[in-house]
Amino acid sequence: MKKPSSKIREEIARLQDQLRQAETREAERIGRIALKAGLGEIEIEETELQKAFQELAVRFHRSDAKPRKPETAPVTAGAVSGGAGEA
């Protein structure tokens, strides 16, 4: 049995809303990570930053890419100390 067009439109609207919500969550996640990495403090053109993100995406989307362990511990905001004598 075929669905009436009104039901299909309702389903499309519901899916579009789900898509917007998912994109918002993803954008917030990426934004938090970018801020922690210090990207909020650099002056760079948006197109140049987008190109860098695209290059990063290619790196992680490769089918032959395997998860790697980080070579160094990740740096978080406030984690860098410059004082002498700290242990």
URMO-V177399 format. One record per pair of residues at least 4 apart in sequence whose C-alpha atoms are under 6 Angstrom apart, sorted by the first residue. I is the first residue (numbers start at 1). GAP is how many residues later the second one is. D is the distance in whole Angstrom. If there is no record, write none. Layout:
{{I GAP D} {I GAP D}}
//
This chain:
{{23 4 6} {27 4 6} {34 5 5} {35 4 5} {35 5 5} {36 41 6} {57 4 6}}
//
